[in-house]
């Protein structure tokens, strides 16, 4: 298992992408009207709109077979969201 990405909510995808690129020299990996994936020196940061995803931390999973309840993202990855004891959202993601 390893860290895949951290996702935060933003109000304007374009504005936030421009800011992270300028401030942190982020490399834009993907962007559409609802989310963007940036690489900041090897750490992935997902920028999402609140109605799309909750803020979360995602960990790559390598177990097979996949557990019950796994869904598919638009990018083809499989995922499931769980909550830690304090209600923080954790994503388990399979590539």
N, C-alpha and C positions, 0 to 999 in steps of 0.2 A: 504494500500500500504506500502511496505517496501523494503529496498535495497536487491537485490538478489545477484548481483556480479558486479565487475569491470573487464573489459577485456582490456588487453594491448597486443600490437604486440611484438613479439620476433623473433629473427632470427633462433634460434635453441631451439626446445622444450625441448630436453633432458638436454641440458646445463642449460637452465633457470630453469627447475624444480629442478635440483640438487642445484642450487644457492639459490633458495627460501627455499628449505628444510633446507639447511645448515644455512643460515643467519637468518631465521625467524621461524625455527622449523615448517614449513608448513606441513600439512598432505595432501598427494596426494589422491584425490577422484577419478580422472579419468585421463587417458592419452592415446592418440594415436599419430599417426605421424603428425597430424595437429593442435592439441590443447590439453590443459590439464586444469583441474580444481583443484585448491588448496584451502585448508581451513587454514587460518591464524588466530587462536584464534577467530573463529566465523565469520570472514569475508572471503567471497569467492573471489578468484582471478583467472580469466581465462587468460591463456597464449595462444595466437593464432598467427598463421602465417598471414602475411599481406593479402595474396590472399584469405584467408578464411573469415575473419571478420575485420571490422574497430574497432579501440579502442572505447569502449563505457561503459556506466554505465547502469545497468539493474535493473529495479524495478519490484517486484512481483505485479501482478494485480489480483484482485479478482472479477472484474465485469463479469457478464454474462447477456445476450449472448455476445459472442466475437464480436469485431468490424470487419468490412469488411477488407480484405487484410491480415489477420493473416495467418502465415505460420507455419510449424512444423519443429522443430529441430530433429536431430537423436536420442536424448534422450527422445523424446515424448512430450517435452514441446512445447507450442505454443508461437509465438512471432511476434512482429512487431517492426521495427525500425522507429524512427522519429528523427527530428533534432530540437534542441533548437534554439532560435533566433540567436545564434552565430555560428551555424553549427555543434555543438557537437552532436555526435550520442547518442541517448537515446533508450534503448531497453525496451519495455513493454513485460513482460513474464508471461505466465499462466502455472501453473503446474497441 
